[in-house]
């Protein structure tokens, strides 16, 4: 008598004569490959880390149409960033994000990472960017000018 669902690739067998599970025997079952894979298997290229930093983004819809916004990073990896948005960003759009980096250059100069790529996943209040290129820049005290301690 077989009992349970074959989710792990094996089916438990009960001892029918005694009415109890005196000896539990596992029999292999042919399942599709996706069911035999462990549920915790990560398919991403890089591990994601829960980094929460301020972020500015710019979505380029055309040469003339560029929308901007602010948000927070939700998680980051070497190949992508997932961040909060105020509106949905269409999948496939090219975007550039500027993230305040928690480390400082020489212990004094604030940094930011500027990354660009395509939006590969999106929801009402978040988007995921596949990083195509990135660079570290000094954050500075003003809009685009580095502070004197960073020169």
Secondary structure, DSSP 8 states (H G I E B T S, - for coil): -EES---SSEEEE--TTTSS-SS-EEEE----HHHHS-TT---SSS--B----EEEEEEESSSS-EEEEEEEEEEE-SSEEEEE-SS---TT-EEEEEEEEEEEETTTEEEEEEEEEEEEEE-SSEEEEEEEEEEEEE--SSSS---GGG-
